[in-house]
Amino acid sequence: MTKEQRHRCMAAIKSKGTRPEILVRKYLWARGFRYRLNHPRLPGHPDIVLRKYRTVIFVNGCFWHGHDDCPNFKMPQSNTDFWEKKIRRNKERDIEEQRQIAAMGWHCITVWECQLKPHCRQQTLESLAQTLYRIYLADHSVRQYRLPDSEDEIPMAAEPEPHSPLH
Ligand SMILES: [Zn+2]
């Protein structure tokens, strides 16, 4: 990479995403998962959208999104009221967006910044991949097993088709 290319790269990284988000994207890409970034039509503009898995991934900063019981989260000692309110609003918005995404039939995964620290990063990313495989299997096995499995459903299937009017 030339100095100029590197500069452009760094600028792109700065504007397009935070470092934790890039870690997740790089890992997913290397494992063969394909995604879109910041899908405009989904609530909350998720960081990563995997259409094939009907899954969105939010990579959340522990402070801004108020990660519960997080060792990295410390409420500031000054302007505490302000920060408490702000972070509570962010959390409420996150919950509402996730509710909307779920209502659209999508899965929603949140990866927290602290889960991407070097000592636990690999484990977090591997369990993310496992979760995606499980989601895919679960979604696709539903269709596979949709055969009438109770006696009640059989008469329904045997009902005559409505005749189309003859001309
Ligand atoms: Zn955290």
Residues whose N, C-alpha, C, O or C-beta is under 5 A from the ligand:
A	BS01	ZN	C62 H67 C70 N72 W112 C114
